[in-house]
Amino acid sequence: MEIKKINTAQITDAIDLIWSTFLQFEAPDYSKEGIQTFRDFIDNKEIIEALEFWGAYDNEELKGVIAANENRKHICCFFVKAEYHRQGIGRKLWEYLRDNSQNKVITVHSSPYAVPVYHKFGFVDLDTEQVSDGIRYTPMKFER
């Protein structure tokens, strides 16, 4: 398993992985508005170009993606293909981001599905679940 920066030429594969995994695991917890809000987010080229993406690759196959903004301070997207869950890929992506960030605090707005995963990684809830534009999330932080 190799963690590599995703470049502009590879971004379509990353977005496809994010969208298909979102539909499988996140969309069932979201309203139609929330699903459309997320689709609009990943379709917004300006936003996507402002993020840093890393992929977990095994034999050139993209198995997971993590993306951050604000100089690796806030996780914006974090998805692993369904067939590769519980194999340590998410942990490897998270540890790569954590180890390559200079920030004392890293934040995320976790989907309901991912809250237990972030807790395993050492994140703590900052507040109760929120809803914004149909997106359900729990604000969380990791502090070194």
Sequence and secondary structure as in RCSB ss.txt:
>XXXX:A:sequence
MEIKKINTAQITDAIDLIWSTFLQFEAPDYSKEGIQTFRDFIDNKEIIEALEFWGAYDNEELKGVIAANENRKHI
CCFFVKAEYHRQGIGRKLWEYLRDNSQNKVITVHSSPYAVPVYHKFGFVDLDTEQVSDGIRYTPMKFER
>XXXX:A:secstr
 EEEE  GGGHHHHHHHHHHHHHHHTGGGS HHHHHHHHHHHH HHHHHHSEEEEEEETTEEEEEEEEETTTTEE
EEEEE GGGTTSSHHHHHHHHHHHT   SEEEEEE GGGHHHHHHTT EESSS EEETTEEEEEEEEE 
